[in-house]
Amino acid sequence: VQLQESGPGLVKPSQTLSLTCTVSGGSITTDYYYWSWIRQPPGKGLEWIGYLLFSGSTYYSPSLKSRTSISRDTSNNQFSLQLSSVTPEDTAVYYCTRRTDWGAYNLWGQGTQITVSS
């Protein structure tokens, strides 16, 4: 199974960031995993953003919940992140990951750099 992020690279402040994770070799609708988004700002640790369960349920970090939406495209086996009203503080490397039921992140995409700047 592989995960691959795709996104714009550069986003202007106040715009909405959209990222897509393509899952190959597995299924986001039948494999019992938490399909997650995590980010790492420069010089800081990893920050969990939210996840999409195989059932379609979602859960978000309380600190980002008001600006975050995670959705899926079952026909293409993809899940996506939308983060609205971005600021330079949202600059980070964004990863899509797969989390097991016991909390282990056992599969990661390569990560994609997102810079918020005018």
Secondary structure by P-SEA (a helix, b strand, c coil): cbbbbbccccccccbbbbbbbbbccccccccccccbbbbbccccccccccccccccbbbbcccccccbbbbbcccccccbbbbcccccccccccccccccccccccccccbbbbbbcc
